[in-house]
């Protein structure tokens, strides 16, 4: 089975080819430099770039995989959630191709695809899904727009445990980075500076850390940093104090993410934890989550860094699994769903 997959939910244009769990190609065109001038993603610009880049990216994926369009068995695309017009570019291209080739179209939920990306591992052929090693898990999906915990009881079986009630963790990283004066996106640069700082230099709030539920909140932490900088503007005049500030903020965010994830896994008596999404690239999160899982006896599956950010490979992997499981194809005239929730995709 060979699946061509499209991902255009935000500011990455990606097309991938997946065959029997193997990622034959995964081409991603990022728009970070374009949006950096504005300090955040501009939806209209993102849509125009998807229109500009989609065909070249698709042709590059086709060449890299060494396939012809007639050799495809299915076409997939992200239907939601995401930016409305950006989603439409990839979805309509996939639906049109599926119609022309008379192949099934599979509409994919972006976060559901993230749930299975940690099971895609490097091998001699590149990247391959290893679902033979799959086991029930608590999955942390953490990105610029979303932070949630999900109980994945089996392949294609999941239940959302909790999510952010305001800012996502990645949004908090980026907004704090902007307050400090770091270039967009602030999260990666904050992570780099934090590696050279003292995480105990400042104490910032850990919102909802001790609550019994699995929801998150990061707006209060962002506000706390804003007030701290208002009262201590001199911090920004010293390079080492900036590093210490970054390390302290990162420590607060990471502690909340790790503690709530491990607590949920223990409560549900699963022995595996997974993590995916753009913020999973953060070195502090990867390190602390690994340490907590080793301490408490959980197996940890982290998505490869190349599959943490938005990509079509995870879309193709999930689409193939749905086809193998006998799930029905999606209607060719299905609309995109910018507000599609993960529970609705269960």
C-alpha positions as CSV (number, residue, x, y, z in Angstrom):
1,X,0.0,0.0,0.0
2,X,1.4,3.4,-1.0
3,X,-0.1,6.6,0.5
4,X,0.6,10.2,-0.6
5,X,-0.1,12.6,2.3
6,X,-0.5,16.4,2.6
7,X,-0.1,18.6,5.7
8,X,-0.9,22.3,5.5
9,X,-2.5,23.0,8.9
10,X,-0.4,26.0,9.8
11,X,2.9,27.3,8.5
12,X,4.7,24.2,7.1
13,X,3.9,22.9,3.7
14,X,4.6,19.2,3.7
15,X,4.1,16.2,1.5
16,X,5.1,12.6,2.3
17,X,5.0,9.2,0.7
18,X,4.4,6.2,3.0
19,X,4.5,2.5,2.0
20,X,3.9,-0.4,4.4
21,X,4.9,1.8,7.4
22,X,8.1,3.1,5.7
23,X,8.5,6.8,5.1
24,X,9.8,6.9,1.5
25,X,9.8,10.7,1.5
26,X,8.9,13.5,3.8
27,X,9.5,17.0,2.3
28,X,8.8,20.0,4.5
29,X,8.9,23.7,3.4
30,X,9.0,25.9,6.5
31,X,7.7,29.5,6.6
32,X,9.5,30.5,9.8
33,X,11.6,33.3,8.2
34,X,8.6,34.7,6.4
35,X,6.6,35.1,9.6
36,X,9.5,36.1,11.8
37,X,9.2,39.7,10.6
38,X,5.7,39.8,12.2
39,X,6.5,37.9,15.4
40,X,4.0,35.2,14.7
41,X,2.1,33.3,12.0
42,X,0.1,35.6,9.7
43,X,-2.8,33.3,8.3
44,X,-3.1,35.1,5.0
45,X,0.6,34.9,4.3
46,X,0.7,31.2,5.4
47,X,-2.1,30.4,2.9
48,X,-0.3,32.2,0.0
49,X,2.9,30.3,0.8
50,X,1.1,27.0,0.8
51,X,-0.3,27.8,-2.7
52,X,3.2,28.7,-3.9
53,X,4.9,25.8,-2.4
54,X,2.5,22.8,-2.6
55,X,3.2,21.6,-6.1
56,X,7.1,21.9,-5.9
57,X,7.0,20.1,-2.5
58,X,4.7,17.4,-3.9
59,X,7.0,16.9,-6.9
60,X,10.0,16.7,-4.7
61,X,8.4,14.1,-2.5
62,X,7.4,12.1,-5.6
63,X,11.0,12.2,-6.9
64,X,12.5,11.3,-3.6
65,X,10.2,8.3,-3.2
66,X,10.6,7.2,-6.8
67,X,6.9,6.7,-7.4
68,X,4.4,7.6,-10.1
69,X,1.0,9.0,-9.3
70,X,-0.6,6.0,-10.9
71,X,1.2,3.8,-8.3
72,X,-0.7,5.4,-5.4
73,X,-3.2,3.4,-3.4
74,X,-4.6,6.3,-1.4
75,X,-4.3,10.0,-0.8
76,X,-4.5,11.6,2.6
77,X,-4.5,15.1,4.1
78,X,-5.0,16.9,7.4
79,X,-8.6,18.1,7.7
80,X,-8.2,19.9,11.0
81,X,-7.6,21.5,13.4
82,X,-5.7,24.4,12.0
83,X,-5.9,27.7,10.1
84,X,-9.0,27.5,8.0
85,X,-7.6,28.6,4.6
86,X,-4.3,26.9,5.1
87,X,-6.1,23.6,5.8
88,X,-8.1,24.1,2.6
89,X,-5.0,24.2,0.4
90,X,-3.7,20.7,1.3
91,X,-7.1,19.1,1.6
92,X,-8.5,20.3,-1.7
93,X,-5.3,19.2,-3.5
94,X,-5.5,15.8,-1.9
95,X,-9.2,15.4,-2.7
96,X,-8.7,16.5,-6.3
97,X,-5.9,14.0,-6.8
98,X,-7.9,11.2,-5.2
99,X,-10.8,12.0,-7.5
100,X,-8.6,12.1,-10.6
101,X,-6.9,8.8,-9.8
102,X,-10.1,7.2,-8.4
103,X,-8.3,6.4,-5.2
104,X,-9.7,6.6,-1.6
105,X,-9.2,9.9,0.3
106,X,-8.4,9.7,4.0
107,X,-9.0,12.9,6.1
108,X,-6.7,13.0,9.1
109,X,-7.0,14.8,12.5
110,X,-3.7,16.6,13.1
111,X,-3.4,15.6,16.7
112,X,-4.3,12.0,16.2
113,X,-1.4,11.8,13.7
114,X,0.9,13.2,16.5
115,X,-0.3,10.4,18.8
116,X,1.4,7.8,16.6
117,X,4.5,9.7,15.5
118,X,6.5,8.4,18.5
119,X,6.3,4.9,17.1
120,X,8.0,6.0,13.9
121,X,11.7,5.1,14.3
122,X,14.9,5.4,12.2
123,X,16.0,2.2,10.4
124,X,18.2,1.3,7.5
125,X,15.6,2.5,5.0
126,X,15.1,5.8,6.8
127,X,12.0,6.0,9.0
128,X,9.6,3.2,9.7
129,X,6.5,2.7,12.0
130,X,7.1,0.0,14.6
131,X,3.5,-0.7,15.7
132,X,4.6,-4.2,16.7
133,X,6.1,-2.5,19.8
134,X,3.0,-0.5,20.5
135,X,1.5,-0.6,24.0
136,X,-1.2,1.4,25.7
137,X,0.2,4.8,26.8
138,X,-0.4,8.2,28.1
139,X,0.6,10.6,25.4
140,X,1.6,14.3,25.8
141,X,1.0,16.4,22.8
142,X,2.6,19.8,23.3
143,X,3.0,22.5,20.7
144,X,2.6,26.2,20.1
145,X,-1.2,25.9,19.8
146,X,-2.1,22.9,21.9
147,X,-1.1,21.1,25.1
148,X,-3.0,17.9,26.0
149,X,-2.8,14.6,27.7
150,X,-4.4,11.6,25.9
151,X,-4.9,8.0,27.0
152,X,-4.2,5.8,24.0
153,X,-5.7,2.4,25.0
154,X,-4.9,0.7,21.7
155,X,-4.2,1.5,18.0
156,X,-6.8,4.0,16.8
157,X,-8.3,4.1,20.3
158,X,-7.9,7.2,22.4
159,X,-9.5,9.4,25.0
160,X,-8.5,13.0,25.9
161,X,-7.7,13.3,29.6
162,X,-7.0,17.1,29.7
163,X,-5.9,20.1,27.7
164,X,-4.9,23.7,28.2
165,X,-7.6,26.0,29.5
166,X,-5.7,29.1,28.1
167,X,-2.2,29.4,26.6
168,X,-0.4,26.3,25.3
169,X,3.1,25.5,26.5
170,X,4.6,26.4,23.2
171,X,2.7,29.7,23.1
172,X,4.1,30.5,26.6
173,X,7.6,29.8,25.4
174,X,7.3,32.0,22.4
175,X,5.5,34.9,24.2
176,X,8.1,34.9,27.0
177,X,10.8,34.8,24.3
178,X,9.2,37.9,22.8
179,X,9.1,39.7,26.2
180,X,12.8,39.0,26.6
181,X,13.5,40.2,23.1
182,X,14.4,36.9,21.5
183,X,13.8,36.4,17.7
184,X,10.7,34.5,16.5
185,X,10.0,31.7,17.3
186,X,11.2,32.4,20.8
187,X,10.9,28.8,22.1
188,X,14.0,27.3,20.4
189,X,16.2,30.3,21.3
190,X,15.0,30.2,24.9
191,X,15.9,26.5,25.1
192,X,19.4,27.3,23.8
193,X,20.0,30.0,26.4
194,X,18.4,28.0,29.1
195,X,21.1,25.3,28.7
196,X,23.6,27.8,29.9
197,X,21.6,29.2,32.8
198,X,20.6,28.5,36.4
199,X,17.1,27.0,36.6
200,X,16.9,27.9,40.3
201,X,17.8,31.6,39.8
202,X,14.1,32.6,39.9
203,X,11.0,30.9,41.1
204,X,8.0,31.2,38.8
205,X,4.5,29.7,39.3
206,X,3.8,26.1,38.3
207,X,0.1,26.5,37.3
208,X,-2.2,23.5,38.2
209,X,0.8,21.4,39.2
210,X,-1.0,19.9,42.2
211,X,-4.5,19.8,40.8
212,X,-6.2,16.3,40.6
213,X,-7.3,16.9,37.0
214,X,-5.2,16.7,33.8
215,X,-5.7,20.2,32.5
216,X,-3.0,22.8,32.0
217,X,-2.7,26.5,32.2
218,X,0.2,28.7,31.2
219,X,-1.2,32.2,30.9
220,X,-0.4,33.0,34.6
221,X,3.2,32.0,34.2
222,X,3.5,34.3,31.1
223,X,2.0,37.1,33.1
224,X,4.3,36.5,36.1
225,X,7.3,36.9,33.8
226,X,5.9,40.1,32.4
227,X,5.6,41.6,35.9
228,X,9.0,40.3,36.8
229,X,10.6,42.1,33.9
230,X,8.6,45.2,34.7
231,X,10.0,45.3,38.2
232,X,13.5,44.1,37.2
233,X,14.3,45.6,33.8
234,X,18.0,45.4,34.5
235,X,17.9,41.7,34.0
236,X,17.8,42.3,30.3
237,X,21.1,44.2,30.4
238,X,23.1,41.2,31.4
239,X,23.7,38.1,29.2
240,X,24.1,35.7,32.0
241,X,21.0,37.0,33.8
242,X,19.0,36.5,30.6
243,X,20.2,32.9,30.5
244,X,19.2,32.4,34.1
245,X,15.8,33.8,33.4
246,X,15.3,31.5,30.4
247,X,16.4,28.5,32.5
248,X,14.0,29.4,35.3
249,X,11.0,29.8,32.9
250,X,11.8,26.6,31.1
251,X,12.1,24.7,34.4
252,X,8.6,25.9,35.4
253,X,7.0,24.8,32.2
254,X,8.8,21.5,32.0
255,X,8.0,20.6,35.6
256,X,4.3,21.0,35.0
257,X,4.4,19.0,31.8
258,X,6.4,16.2,33.2
259,X,4.7,15.9,36.6
260,X,1.2,15.9,35.2
261,X,2.1,13.4,32.4
262,X,3.7,10.9,34.8
263,X,0.9,11.2,37.4
264,X,-1.7,10.5,34.7
265,X,0.3,7.4,33.6
266,X,0.5,6.1,37.1
267,X,-3.2,6.7,37.8
268,X,-4.2,4.8,34.7
269,X,-1.7,2.0,35.3
270,X,-0.1,2.1,31.9
271,X,3.6,1.4,31.6
272,X,4.4,3.6,28.6
273,X,4.6,7.4,28.1
274,X,4.9,9.1,24.7
275,X,5.4,12.7,23.7
276,X,5.1,14.6,20.4
277,X,4.5,18.0,19.0
278,X,6.9,20.9,18.4
279,X,7.7,21.6,22.0
280,X,9.0,18.0,22.3
281,X,12.1,19.3,20.5
282,X,12.9,21.2,23.7
283,X,16.0,19.7,25.2
284,X,14.9,20.3,28.8
285,X,11.6,18.6,28.3
286,X,13.2,15.6,26.7
287,X,15.8,15.3,29.4
288,X,13.4,15.7,32.4
289,X,10.7,13.4,30.9
290,X,13.3,10.7,30.3
291,X,14.6,11.1,33.9
292,X,11.1,10.9,35.4
293,X,10.2,7.8,33.3
294,X,13.4,6.0,34.3
295,X,12.8,6.8,37.9
296,X,9.2,5.6,37.9
297,X,9.6,2.6,35.6
298,X,7.8,3.9,32.5
299,X,8.9,3.1,28.9
300,X,9.3,6.4,27.1
301,X,8.7,6.9,23.4
302,X,9.7,10.4,22.2
303,X,8.9,11.4,18.6
304,X,12.0,11.9,16.5
305,X,12.8,15.6,16.3
306,X,12.1,15.6,12.5
307,X,8.5,14.4,13.3
308,X,7.8,16.7,16.3
309,X,6.9,19.7,14.1
310,X,4.2,19.6,11.5
311,X,4.9,17.0,8.8
312,X,3.0,14.9,6.3
313,X,4.8,11.6,7.3
314,X,2.7,11.2,10.4
315,X,-0.4,11.9,8.4
316,X,0.5,9.2,5.9
317,X,1.4,6.7,8.6
318,X,-2.0,7.2,10.3
319,X,-3.9,7.1,7.1
320,X,-2.3,3.8,6.2
321,X,-3.2,2.4,9.6
322,X,-6.8,3.4,9.2
323,X,-7.0,1.7,5.8
324,X,-5.5,-1.5,7.2
325,X,-8.0,-1.4,10.0
326,X,-10.9,-1.3,7.5
327,X,-11.9,2.3,8.4
328,X,-14.1,3.9,5.7
329,X,-12.6,6.4,3.3
330,X,-13.5,10.1,3.8
331,X,-16.0,11.7,1.4
332,X,-14.3,13.5,-1.5
333,X,-16.4,16.6,-0.7
334,X,-15.6,16.6,3.0
335,X,-15.1,20.1,4.4
336,X,-12.0,21.0,6.5
337,X,-12.7,21.3,10.2
338,X,-10.5,24.0,11.8
339,X,-12.1,23.4,15.2
340,X,-12.1,19.6,15.1
341,X,-11.5,18.2,18.5
342,X,-9.5,15.0,19.2
343,X,-12.3,13.4,21.0
344,X,-14.5,13.8,17.9
345,X,-11.9,11.9,15.9
346,X,-12.0,8.9,18.2
